[in-house]
Amino acid sequence: MNSPIPTAWDVPAIFRSRLGERAGRQRMMAADGHLLMVLHKVPQPGDANREFAIFWRNPKGDWLSTETGSGLGALNAYFDQWRQAVDRIDDQLQQAPSAEVFFEALQNTTPLLRTIRNTYRTLQEAREEIPEARAILLARDEAGELERAIDLQHNDAKNGMEFMIARQAEEQARHAHQLVVAGHRLNLIIALFLPLTAIGSVFGMNLAHGLENSYVPWLFWGLLVMALLIGLVLMAGLLARQGARRK
C-alpha cells in the first residue's frame, strides 16, 4: 500500500499503517519519541480537495517535511502561505462595499477558517505531547493568530452582507410604501370625480329624457353640486377606513 510518508523517512511503522494512500484529516501522531503532523495547505476557492503537508520530528529534534525547504524553514514557509491568503482577503474587503464583494469574501474565508482551526487543534495536541519543543509552541501561536485574523475577516464579511440585505429590504419597503400612498391618492381622486363623470355621461347620451329641450340653470348646478357631494362622501369614507386600519 502506498503511503504519503516519504519512503526515505525512518519513522515508526505505526505511522505508515495509520495513514492510507491519502493523508486524510489533519492530525498528530506520536510514538517512541517521534512526532508526525498531517496539516492541510491553504484551501483554494471552489476546490473541495485538500492538499496536505506532512512534518516529522525525530527524537533528536530534527525536522523533515514534504514541503519545499529543510528543517523548520518548511514549517515557516507553510505559514507564509497562510499569511498571504489573509492579506488577499484584506485587499478584497478594502474594495467598494457591495454584495458581490462580501459574498466572495464569505466563500473564501469559510474553508480557511475551518482548516486553520483544525490546524491549531493539531498543533495544540503536538504541544501537549512534546511540551519542550519551542518550535511547536511558536507554530501553535502562529496558527492561533491566523485563526483570529480569518475569524475577524469572516465576521466583517458576514456583517457587511447582512447590512446590504437589510438596506435593500429597507429600500424595498420604502418603495412599497410610496406605491401605497400613490394608490391611495389616486383612489381619492377617483372617488371625488367618479359621481360627476357618471352623471355627466348619463345626461350626455343621446337619449330623450325631457330636459334636452329646456334650459333650467338651477338643474345643471344642482346636479353638479350633488355629484361633488357624493364624491366628498366617498372620499370621507376612504379616509375614515384608512384611519381605522392604522389604529
DRENTORRO-913460 format. One record per residue: residue number from 1; residue in three letters; x, y, z of N, C-alpha, C in turn. Coordinates in nm, 3 decimals, decimal comma, padded with zeros to 5 digits. Each point is the difference from the previous one (the first is absolute). Example, Ala and Ser with C-alpha at 12.3 -4.5 7.8 and 13.67 -1.06 7.14 Angstrom:
BEGIN
i	aa	n.xx	n.yy	n.zz	ca.xx	ca.yy	ca.zz	c.xx	c.yy	c.zz
1	ALA	01,319	-00,569	00,780	-00,089	00,119	00,000	00,090	00,120	00,000
2	SER	-00,035	00,105	-00,072	00,082	00,119	00,006	-00,077	00,109	00,073
//
This chain:
BEGIN
i	aa	n.xx	n.yy	n.zz	ca.xx	ca.yy	ca.zz	c.xx	c.yy	c.zz
1	MET	00,085	-00,120	00,000	-00,085	00,120	00,000	00,088	00,124	00,000
2	ASN	-00,030	00,093	-00,090	00,074	00,123	-00,006	-00,032	00,087	00,121
3	SER	00,100	00,074	00,045	-00,017	00,086	00,116	00,044	00,140	-00,036
4	PRO	-00,069	00,102	00,050	00,043	00,137	-00,028	00,131	00,037	00,069
5	ILE	00,044	-00,083	00,096	00,127	00,025	00,068	00,115	-00,042	-00,091
6	PRO	00,097	00,087	-00,026	00,113	-00,038	-00,086	00,067	-00,127	00,049
7	THR	00,039	-00,084	-00,095	00,060	-00,129	00,036	00,136	00,017	00,066
8	ALA	00,067	00,112	-00,024	00,132	00,021	00,059	-00,006	00,037	00,148
9	TRP	-00,117	00,032	00,051	-00,011	00,039	00,140	00,003	-00,124	00,089
10	ASP	00,081	00,005	00,102	00,011	-00,110	00,095	-00,097	00,021	00,115
11	VAL	-00,127	-00,013	-00,032	-00,105	00,023	00,100	-00,050	-00,134	00,053
12	PRO	-00,062	-00,002	00,118	-00,058	-00,125	00,051	-00,102	-00,057	-00,098
13	ALA	-00,009	-00,129	-00,005	-00,090	-00,067	-00,096	-00,146	00,034	00,027
14	ILE	-00,032	00,031	00,124	-00,139	00,030	00,033	-00,049	00,125	-00,072
15	PHE	00,092	00,092	-00,029	-00,041	00,120	-00,073	-00,049	-00,036	-00,140
16	ARG	00,076	-00,085	-00,067	-00,040	-00,038	-00,136	-00,128	-00,084	00,000
17	SER	-00,016	-00,081	00,102	-00,119	-00,086	00,005	-00,127	00,081	00,028
18	ARG	00,015	00,114	00,066	-00,117	00,080	00,036	-00,040	00,098	-00,110
19	LEU	00,082	00,012	-00,103	-00,032	00,087	-00,112	-00,031	-00,083	-00,124
20	GLY	-00,104	00,038	-00,071	-00,033	-00,068	-00,125	00,080	00,060	-00,114
21	GLU	-00,054	-00,017	-00,121	00,067	00,057	-00,116	-00,006	00,152	00,000
22	ARG	-00,101	00,054	00,067	-00,008	00,145	00,019	00,012	00,029	00,148
23	ALA	00,048	00,120	00,030	00,026	00,035	00,139	-00,127	00,013	00,082
24	GLY	-00,111	00,040	-00,063	-00,126	00,014	00,073	-00,006	00,128	00,081
25	ARG	-00,069	-00,007	00,112	-00,022	00,120	00,081	00,130	00,041	00,070
26	GLN	-00,002	00,121	00,054	00,115	00,050	00,074	00,007	-00,069	00,136
27	ARG	00,120	-00,045	00,033	00,016	-00,069	00,128	00,147	-00,012	00,034
28	MET	00,023	-00,043	00,124	00,135	-00,019	00,053	00,015	-00,144	00,047
29	MET	00,118	-00,057	-00,024	00,031	-00,135	00,048	00,135	00,002	00,069
30	ALA	00,010	-00,073	00,109	00,125	-00,006	00,077	00,028	-00,144	00,039
31	ALA	00,129	-00,038	-00,009	00,041	-00,135	00,038	00,152	-00,001	00,014
32	ASP	00,048	-00,056	00,113	00,145	-00,020	00,023	00,080	00,130	-00,015
33	GLY	-00,056	00,111	00,043	00,069	00,127	-00,009	-00,012	00,068	-00,135
34	HIS	-00,062	-00,065	-00,095	-00,023	00,058	-00,133	-00,135	00,074	00,000
35	LEU	-00,005	00,107	-00,077	-00,124	00,077	-00,015	-00,027	00,022	-00,148
36	LEU	-00,121	-00,031	-00,041	-00,040	00,019	-00,140	-00,127	00,084	-00,002
37	MET	00,001	00,107	-00,078	-00,117	00,087	-00,013	-00,045	00,004	-00,146
38	VAL	-00,128	-00,023	-00,019	-00,062	00,011	-00,132	-00,082	00,129	00,000
39	LEU	00,042	00,098	-00,076	-00,067	00,129	-00,008	-00,049	00,024	-00,142
40	HIS	-00,107	00,076	-00,011	-00,053	00,034	-00,131	00,053	00,135	-00,045
41	LYS	00,026	00,011	-00,129	00,044	00,126	-00,056	-00,117	00,097	-00,013
42	VAL	00,030	00,120	-00,043	-00,104	00,103	-00,017	-00,102	-00,049	-00,103
43	PRO	-00,128	-00,008	00,037	-00,103	-00,044	-00,096	-00,014	00,100	-00,115
44	GLN	-00,018	-00,055	-00,118	-00,021	00,084	-00,117	-00,150	00,022	-00,023
45	PRO	-00,042	00,122	-00,036	-00,143	00,027	-00,020	-00,062	-00,094	-00,104
46	GLY	-00,114	-00,058	00,036	-00,072	-00,086	-00,090	00,055	-00,141	-00,013
47	ASP	00,105	-00,033	00,076	00,060	-00,133	-00,008	-00,026	-00,073	00,132
48	ALA	-00,077	-00,110	-00,007	-00,032	-00,075	00,122	00,113	-00,090	00,045
49	ASN	00,095	-00,029	-00,089	00,113	-00,085	00,037	00,099	00,078	00,086
50	ARG	00,063	-00,068	00,094	00,096	00,062	00,090	00,138	-00,062	-00,021
51	GLU	00,096	00,087	-00,035	00,138	-00,044	-00,011	00,062	-00,002	00,140
52	PHE	00,087	-00,093	00,022	00,055	-00,018	00,135	00,150	00,026	00,002
53	ALA	00,048	00,026	00,119	00,144	00,013	00,026	00,030	-00,080	00,126
54	ILE	00,105	-00,083	-00,007	00,036	-00,086	00,112	00,131	00,050	00,060
55	PHE	00,002	00,013	00,133	00,118	00,044	00,074	00,037	-00,108	00,101
56	TRP	00,130	-00,035	00,001	00,048	-00,106	00,089	00,113	00,054	00,086
57	ARG	-00,010	-00,028	00,128	00,105	00,037	00,096	00,050	-00,129	00,064
58	ASN	00,130	-00,026	-00,014	00,057	-00,121	00,059	00,038	00,025	00,145
59	PRO	00,037	-00,103	00,073	00,034	00,018	00,143	00,115	00,096	00,024
60	LYS	00,086	00,024	-00,098	00,110	00,094	00,017	-00,043	00,146	-00,016
61	GLY	-00,123	00,022	-00,044	-00,049	00,136	-00,020	00,018	00,052	-00,141
62	ASP	00,043	-00,087	-00,093	00,014	00,040	-00,139	-00,135	-00,009	-00,071
63	TRP	-00,020	00,093	-00,095	-00,127	00,006	-00,072	00,020	-00,032	-00,147
64	LEU	-00,097	-00,072	-00,057	-00,008	-00,023	-00,144	-00,144	00,026	-00,043
65	SER	-00,016	00,032	-00,128	-00,134	00,033	-00,049	-00,012	-00,040	-00,146
66	THR	-00,123	-00,021	-00,041	-00,027	-00,025	-00,142	-00,003	00,129	-00,080
67	GLU	00,011	00,114	00,069	-00,002	00,129	-00,066	00,141	00,041	-00,043
68	THR	00,005	00,104	-00,083	00,129	00,053	-00,043	00,070	00,066	00,118
69	GLY	00,128	-00,026	00,014	00,076	00,056	00,110	00,047	-00,110	00,093
70	SER	00,087	00,035	00,088	00,055	-00,098	00,092	-00,025	00,045	00,143
71	GLY	-00,017	-00,099	00,087	-00,016	00,030	00,141	-00,124	00,085	00,027
72	LEU	00,017	00,093	00,094	-00,111	00,087	00,039	-00,034	00,103	-00,106
73	GLY	00,089	00,018	-00,098	-00,029	00,094	-00,108	-00,125	-00,039	-00,077
74	ALA	-00,023	-00,130	-00,015	-00,119	-00,046	-00,070	-00,126	00,035	00,078
75	LEU	00,008	-00,009	00,134	-00,115	00,037	00,081	-00,028	00,149	-00,008
76	ASN	00,105	00,081	-00,002	-00,018	00,145	-00,016	-00,059	00,034	-00,137
77	ALA	00,046	-00,071	-00,104	-00,055	00,023	-00,134	-00,147	-00,040	-00,006
78	TYR	-00,036	-00,103	00,075	-00,140	-00,043	00,006	-00,088	00,113	00,052
79	PHE	00,044	00,066	00,106	-00,079	00,110	00,056	00,009	00,127	-00,085
80	ASP	00,106	00,015	-00,077	00,008	00,114	-00,092	-00,114	-00,005	-00,101
81	GLN	-00,034	-00,119	-00,046	-00,111	-00,014	-00,094	-00,132	00,042	00,065
82	TRP	-00,016	-00,030	00,126	-00,121	00,042	00,071	-00,004	00,151	00,016
83	ARG	00,115	00,060	00,033	00,003	00,146	00,015	-00,032	00,069	-00,132
84	GLN	00,047	-00,055	-00,110	-00,032	00,057	-00,131	-00,150	-00,010	-00,029
85	ALA	-00,062	-00,110	00,040	-00,145	-00,015	-00,020	-00,077	00,105	00,081
86	VAL	00,045	00,025	00,123	-00,064	00,102	00,084	00,015	00,138	-00,064
87	ASP	00,115	00,030	-00,054	00,022	00,129	-00,066	-00,091	00,016	-00,122
88	ARG	-00,022	-00,108	-00,073	-00,088	00,008	-00,118	-00,144	00,030	00,042
89	ILE	-00,043	-00,061	00,109	-00,136	00,028	00,048	-00,010	00,145	00,047
90	ASP	00,105	00,049	00,068	-00,001	00,141	00,042	-00,014	00,094	-00,119
91	ASP	00,077	-00,027	-00,106	-00,010	00,083	-00,120	-00,140	-00,007	-00,061
92	GLN	-00,059	-00,116	00,005	-00,134	-00,017	-00,056	-00,103	00,081	00,079
93	LEU	00,011	00,000	00,133	-00,095	00,072	00,083	00,021	00,151	-00,006
94	GLN	00,113	00,045	-00,054	00,024	00,143	-00,014	-00,066	00,058	-00,124
95	GLN	-00,057	-00,085	-00,084	-00,069	00,048	-00,119	-00,130	00,070	00,039
96	ALA	-00,061	00,066	-00,099	-00,127	00,068	00,024	-00,104	-00,101	00,049
97	PRO	-00,070	00,031	00,109	-00,097	-00,096	00,056	-00,109	-00,036	-00,101
98	SER	-00,020	-00,130	-00,014	-00,107	-00,049	-00,087	-00,033	-00,142	00,043
99	ALA	-00,117	-00,047	-00,040	-00,040	-00,136	00,035	00,095	-00,102	-00,062
100	GLU	00,048	00,026	-00,120	00,092	-00,093	-00,066	00,132	-00,012	00,078
101	VAL	00,052	00,112	00,046	00,127	-00,002	00,075	-00,016	-00,078	00,129
102	PHE	-00,106	00,027	00,075	-00,019	-00,068	00,127	-00,028	-00,149	-00,019
103	PHE	-00,077	-00,033	-00,104	-00,030	-00,141	-00,024	00,125	-00,077	-00,038
104	GLU	00,083	00,058	-00,084	00,124	-00,066	-00,040	00,093	-00,017	00,120
105	ALA	00,005	00,102	00,087	00,084	-00,010	00,119	-00,050	-00,111	00,092
106	LEU	-00,131	-00,015	00,012	-00,055	-00,108	00,082	00,036	-00,136	-00,058
107	GLN	-00,010	-00,011	-00,132	00,035	-00,126	-00,064	00,147	-00,036	00,022
108	ASN	00,086	00,100	00,004	00,143	-00,025	00,017	00,037	-00,027	00,145
109	THR	-00,062	00,073	00,094	00,040	-00,013	00,140	-00,059	-00,123	00,068
110	THR	-00,112	-00,050	-00,049	-00,063	-00,115	00,067	00,092	-00,123	00,001
111	PRO	00,053	-00,045	-00,115	00,093	-00,115	00,006	00,131	00,033	00,069
112	LEU	00,046	00,126	-00,013	00,124	00,039	00,068	-00,016	-00,011	00,151
113	LEU	-00,111	00,049	00,051	-00,022	-00,001	00,144	-00,011	-00,142	00,053
114	ARG	-00,073	-00,084	-00,072	-00,015	-00,139	00,044	00,134	-00,073	00,000
115	THR	00,081	00,024	-00,102	00,128	-00,070	-00,011	00,099	00,047	00,106
116	ILE	00,011	00,132	00,020	00,098	00,050	00,096	-00,038	-00,037	00,143
117	ARG	-00,129	-00,014	00,028	-00,041	-00,045	00,133	00,046	-00,143	00,027
118	ASN	-00,011	-00,085	-00,101	00,048	-00,137	00,016	00,153	-00,003	00,009
119	THR	00,065	00,093	-00,072	00,146	00,009	00,010	00,041	00,039	00,141
120	TYR	-00,068	00,097	00,058	00,030	00,043	00,137	-00,022	-00,116	00,099
121	ARG	-00,109	-00,073	-00,019	-00,027	-00,113	00,089	00,110	-00,106	-00,010
122	THR	00,046	-00,029	-00,121	00,106	-00,099	-00,019	00,130	00,045	00,067
123	LEU	00,033	00,128	-00,019	00,123	00,052	00,061	-00,010	00,004	00,153
124	GLN	-00,120	00,025	00,052	-00,017	-00,002	00,145	00,021	-00,141	00,055
125	GLU	-00,049	-00,099	-00,071	00,023	-00,139	00,041	00,149	-00,035	-00,005
126	ALA	00,068	00,050	-00,105	00,144	-00,024	-00,009	00,075	00,070	00,113
127	ARG	-00,045	00,119	00,033	00,061	00,075	00,111	-00,015	-00,077	00,132
128	GLU	-00,115	-00,058	00,024	-00,023	-00,078	00,121	00,083	-00,128	00,000
129	GLU	00,026	-00,055	-00,118	00,079	-00,123	-00,009	00,147	00,027	00,027
130	ILE	00,054	00,110	-00,058	00,141	00,034	00,020	00,005	00,146	00,047
131	PRO	-00,021	00,024	00,129	-00,006	00,139	00,050	00,132	00,074	-00,009
132	GLU	00,111	-00,072	-00,008	00,130	00,068	-00,003	00,037	00,051	-00,139
133	ALA	-00,075	-00,037	-00,103	00,031	00,041	-00,137	-00,052	00,142	-00,023
134	ARG	00,093	00,096	00,000	-00,041	00,139	-00,016	-00,055	00,028	-00,141
135	ALA	00,051	-00,071	-00,099	-00,048	00,021	-00,137	-00,149	-00,030	-00,011
136	ILE	-00,045	-00,103	00,072	-00,143	-00,033	-00,003	-00,079	00,108	00,071
137	LEU	00,053	00,053	00,109	-00,066	00,109	00,072	-00,019	00,122	-00,090
138	LEU	00,106	00,038	-00,071	-00,008	00,116	-00,088	-00,097	-00,025	-00,116
139	ALA	00,002	-00,122	-00,052	-00,092	-00,033	-00,109	-00,145	00,003	00,047
140	ARG	-00,024	-00,049	00,121	-00,136	00,004	00,053	-00,048	00,144	00,017
141	ASP	00,087	00,085	00,055	-00,038	00,141	00,018	-00,025	00,067	-00,135
142	GLU	00,080	-00,035	-00,100	-00,020	00,057	-00,134	-00,135	-00,043	-00,056
143	ALA	-00,035	-00,127	00,019	-00,131	-00,048	-00,046	-00,113	00,070	00,073
144	GLY	00,019	00,028	00,129	-00,102	00,071	00,076	-00,021	00,141	-00,050
145	GLU	00,109	00,070	-00,033	-00,012	00,135	-00,054	-00,068	-00,001	-00,136
146	LEU	00,033	-00,097	-00,082	-00,064	-00,011	-00,131	-00,149	-00,030	00,013
147	GLU	-00,033	-00,088	00,094	-00,141	-00,031	00,021	-00,078	00,125	00,042
148	ARG	00,060	00,079	00,089	-00,068	00,123	00,045	-00,017	00,098	-00,116
149	ALA	00,104	00,016	-00,082	-00,007	00,094	-00,113	-00,107	-00,044	-00,100
150	ILE	-00,003	-00,128	-00,033	-00,099	-00,049	-00,096	-00,140	00,007	00,057
151	ASP	-00,012	-00,026	00,130	-00,131	00,009	00,065	-00,053	00,143	-00,007
152	LEU	00,086	00,099	00,022	-00,041	00,140	-00,010	-00,042	00,034	-00,143
153	GLN	00,076	-00,050	-00,097	-00,036	00,026	-00,140	-00,135	-00,064	-00,034
154	HIS	-00,019	-00,121	00,050	-00,127	-00,070	-00,026	-00,118	00,077	00,060
155	ASN	00,017	00,048	00,123	-00,108	00,076	00,064	-00,024	00,133	-00,070
156	ASP	00,108	00,066	-00,045	-00,017	00,125	-00,073	-00,079	-00,021	-00,129
157	ALA	00,034	-00,106	-00,071	-00,073	-00,029	-00,124	-00,144	-00,038	00,029
158	LYS	-00,023	-00,076	00,106	-00,136	-00,040	00,037	-00,083	00,121	00,040
159	ASN	00,057	00,087	00,084	-00,072	00,120	00,042	-00,027	00,092	-00,120
160	GLY	00,097	00,012	-00,089	-00,020	00,082	-00,119	-00,111	-00,054	-00,088
161	MET	-00,005	-00,132	-00,016	-00,105	-00,062	-00,079	-00,137	00,023	00,064
162	GLU	-00,008	-00,016	00,132	-00,127	00,022	00,070	-00,045	00,146	-00,011
163	PHE	00,097	00,092	00,005	-00,034	00,141	-00,015	-00,054	00,029	-00,139
164	MET	00,063	-00,058	-00,102	-00,047	00,021	-00,137	-00,142	-00,055	-00,017
165	ILE	-00,027	-00,115	00,059	-00,134	-00,060	-00,010	-00,102	00,088	00,072
166	ALA	00,037	00,048	00,121	-00,092	00,084	00,076	-00,028	00,131	-00,073
167	ARG	00,104	00,061	-00,058	-00,019	00,125	-00,072	-00,087	-00,019	-00,123
168	GLN	00,021	-00,111	-00,070	-00,083	-00,027	-00,118	-00,145	-00,023	00,041
169	ALA	-00,021	-00,072	00,111	-00,137	-00,023	00,048	-00,066	00,132	00,041
170	GLU	00,079	00,090	00,060	-00,053	00,131	00,039	-00,040	00,082	-00,122
171	GLU	00,082	-00,004	-00,104	-00,034	00,073	-00,122	-00,125	-00,057	-00,066
172	GLN	-00,012	-00,131	-00,001	-00,119	-00,061	-00,058	-00,125	00,037	00,080
173	ALA	00,013	00,003	00,133	-00,114	00,038	00,083	-00,039	00,146	-00,025
174	ARG	00,100	00,087	-00,018	-00,029	00,140	-00,026	-00,070	00,018	-00,135
175	HIS	00,047	-00,072	-00,101	-00,064	00,007	-00,132	-00,143	-00,054	00,007
176	ALA	-00,019	-00,107	00,075	-00,135	-00,056	00,014	-00,093	00,098	00,069
177	HIS	00,052	00,072	00,101	-00,081	00,100	00,069	-00,036	00,114	-00,094
178	GLN	00,093	00,041	-00,083	-00,028	00,107	-00,096	-00,109	-00,043	-00,099
179	LEU	00,005	-00,126	-00,043	-00,103	-00,049	-00,091	-00,137	-00,003	00,068
180	VAL	-00,002	-00,037	00,128	-00,127	-00,002	00,073	-00,057	00,141	00,012
181	VAL	00,088	00,096	00,034	-00,045	00,139	00,013	-00,053	00,053	-00,133
182	ALA	00,074	-00,029	-00,108	-00,044	00,046	-00,132	-00,133	-00,064	-00,039
183	GLY	-00,015	-00,128	00,032	-00,126	-00,067	-00,031	-00,117	00,058	00,080
184	HIS	00,027	00,035	00,126	-00,106	00,059	00,082	-00,042	00,137	-00,054
185	ARG	00,097	00,079	-00,040	-00,034	00,130	-00,057	-00,081	-00,015	-00,129
186	LEU	00,036	-00,097	-00,080	-00,075	-00,024	-00,123	-00,144	-00,041	00,032
187	ASN	-00,017	-00,082	00,104	-00,135	-00,039	00,040	-00,083	00,120	00,045
188	LEU	00,064	00,095	00,071	-00,072	00,119	00,043	-00,046	00,084	-00,120
189	ILE	00,088	00,014	-00,098	-00,036	00,076	-00,120	-00,115	-00,067	-00,074
190	ILE	00,008	-00,133	-00,010	-00,107	-00,074	-00,069	-00,131	00,014	00,076
191	ALA	00,008	-00,007	00,136	-00,123	00,012	00,080	-00,064	00,137	-00,016
192	LEU	00,084	00,104	-00,017	-00,054	00,135	-00,012	-00,068	00,022	-00,136
193	PHE	00,059	-00,048	-00,106	-00,049	00,032	-00,134	-00,084	-00,112	-00,063
194	LEU	-00,006	-00,117	00,061	-00,078	-00,108	-00,059	-00,149	00,033	-00,008
195	PRO	-00,062	00,050	00,109	-00,144	00,034	-00,013	-00,025	00,107	-00,107
196	LEU	00,088	00,102	-00,003	-00,017	00,105	-00,100	00,013	-00,056	-00,141
197	THR	00,096	-00,086	-00,019	00,020	-00,061	-00,132	-00,118	-00,088	-00,038
198	ALA	-00,052	-00,074	00,098	-00,113	-00,091	-00,029	-00,124	00,079	-00,038
199	ILE	-00,031	00,106	00,079	-00,120	00,079	-00,031	00,017	00,072	-00,134
200	GLY	00,120	00,056	-00,025	00,023	00,068	-00,128	-00,013	-00,097	-00,116
201	SER	00,043	-00,123	00,019	-00,012	-00,099	-00,108	-00,145	-00,034	-00,027
202	VAL	-00,079	-00,014	00,107	-00,141	-00,035	-00,019	-00,075	00,110	-00,075
203	PHE	00,018	00,125	00,046	-00,072	00,109	-00,064	00,061	00,041	-00,133
204	GLY	00,120	-00,048	-00,028	00,062	00,031	-00,127	-00,038	-00,096	-00,111
205	MET	-00,071	-00,108	00,034	-00,041	-00,095	-00,104	-00,117	00,055	-00,081
206	ASN	-00,008	-00,041	-00,125	-00,106	00,046	-00,091	-00,129	-00,076	00,025
207	LEU	-00,055	00,018	00,118	-00,127	-00,064	00,037	-00,099	00,109	00,039
208	ALA	-00,126	-00,025	-00,028	-00,106	00,096	00,035	-00,034	-00,016	00,147
209	HIS	00,025	00,107	00,076	-00,030	-00,007	00,143	-00,081	00,121	00,046
210	GLY	-00,042	00,084	-00,088	-00,087	00,111	00,036	00,071	00,128	00,036
211	LEU	00,129	-00,003	00,013	00,075	00,118	00,040	00,083	00,058	-00,114
212	GLU	00,001	-00,072	-00,113	00,088	00,044	-00,106	-00,055	00,120	-00,076
213	ASN	-00,128	00,026	00,008	-00,059	00,111	-00,072	-00,028	00,122	00,087
214	SER	00,035	-00,005	00,124	-00,024	00,112	00,090	00,127	00,035	00,075
215	TYR	00,019	00,126	00,024	00,120	00,043	00,071	-00,041	00,046	00,139
216	VAL	00,043	-00,074	00,101	-00,029	00,032	00,140	00,133	00,012	00,073
217	PRO	00,049	00,120	00,022	00,135	00,016	00,060	00,016	-00,070	00,135
218	TRP	-00,100	00,012	00,086	00,016	-00,059	00,134	00,014	-00,150	-00,004
219	LEU	-00,058	-00,067	-00,105	00,011	-00,145	-00,010	00,144	-00,043	-00,028
220	PHE	00,065	00,076	-00,086	00,140	-00,033	-00,031	00,088	00,014	00,124
221	TRP	-00,017	00,115	00,064	00,083	00,021	00,118	-00,039	-00,095	00,114
222	GLY	-00,123	-00,034	00,009	-00,042	-00,095	00,103	00,063	-00,137	-00,020
223	LEU	-00,002	-00,048	-00,125	00,064	-00,129	-00,030	00,151	00,005	00,026
224	LEU	00,061	00,114	-00,034	00,144	00,013	00,023	00,033	-00,005	00,149
225	VAL	-00,076	00,075	00,078	00,023	00,001	00,145	-00,026	-00,138	00,060
226	MET	-00,107	-00,066	-00,044	-00,032	-00,134	00,051	00,112	-00,099	-00,030
227	ALA	00,053	00,007	-00,121	00,108	-00,091	-00,037	00,125	00,024	00,084
228	LEU	00,030	00,131	00,024	00,117	00,031	00,082	-00,021	-00,046	00,145
229	LEU	-00,123	00,017	00,051	-00,028	-00,045	00,136	00,016	-00,152	00,013
230	ILE	-00,050	-00,071	-00,099	00,017	-00,147	00,003	00,148	-00,036	-00,003
231	GLY	00,077	00,074	-00,082	00,144	-00,026	-00,005	00,067	00,027	00,133
232	LEU	-00,040	00,109	00,066	00,058	00,032	00,131	-00,035	-00,106	00,104
233	VAL	-00,123	-00,052	-00,007	-00,040	-00,107	00,092	00,086	-00,124	-00,022
234	LEU	00,024	-00,033	-00,125	00,085	-00,116	-00,029	00,143	00,022	00,049
235	MET	00,053	00,121	-00,019	00,134	00,030	00,050	00,006	-00,011	00,150
236	ALA	-00,102	00,054	00,070	-00,002	-00,009	00,146	-00,005	-00,145	00,045
237	GLY	-00,074	-00,082	-00,073	-00,005	-00,142	00,035	00,135	-00,068	-00,014
238	LEU	00,071	00,032	-00,108	00,133	-00,059	-00,020	00,098	00,046	00,107
239	LEU	-00,006	00,129	00,034	00,090	00,051	00,104	-00,031	-00,061	00,136
240	ALA	-00,127	-00,016	00,032	-00,038	-00,062	00,128	00,045	-00,146	00,005
241	ARG	-00,010	-00,069	-00,112	00,041	-00,142	-00,004	00,150	-00,012	00,018
242	GLN	00,074	00,094	-00,063	00,146	-00,002	00,016	00,039	00,029	00,145
243	GLY	-00,070	00,096	00,065	00,029	00,029	00,140	-00,029	-00,119	00,090
244	ALA	-00,105	-00,074	-00,030	-00,032	-00,120	00,080	00,105	-00,106	-00,015
245	ARG	00,056	-00,016	-00,120	00,106	-00,101	-00,021	00,125	00,036	00,078
246	ARG	00,034	00,129	00,005	00,120	00,040	00,072	-00,012	-00,027	00,150
247	LYS	-00,124	00,013	00,052	-00,021	-00,030	00,142	00,012	-00,149	00,026
//
